[in-house]
Amino acid sequence: MMHCGIAHMMRVNLFRPVHVKTISSQQRRALLTARKLVSNKTRDIENDIRGLLRNFGLKVGIIGSAGFAARIRELLENMTDLKEVIEPLLAARQQLRETFTTLHRRVLFIVRNDMTC
């Protein structure tokens, strides 16, 4: 009975053609999505660290990604207890940054070898 319904839909033109993405396209989309996710999580950790430090009257200020960890360690120089809380977050941030770099390099490799890009 279900097959009859599909056949009827085809006869009376009650269907729309659907574009099916290639496996390559789906893989590229997954790569871009993963890269964006890692980037967002890195920024989230940075913002959380800033917020935690602000509770103690410590302001990070405007600093680039490369100098972020050094600035945080500078602020925590004499605060051993707080340093024990923040260091694991800095380690997680560093791991995320390394993962982002790996994913970003894969994106750049694809872009360089794609005529459309």
Order of alpha helices (4+ residues) and beta strands (2+ residues): alpha-alpha-alpha-alpha
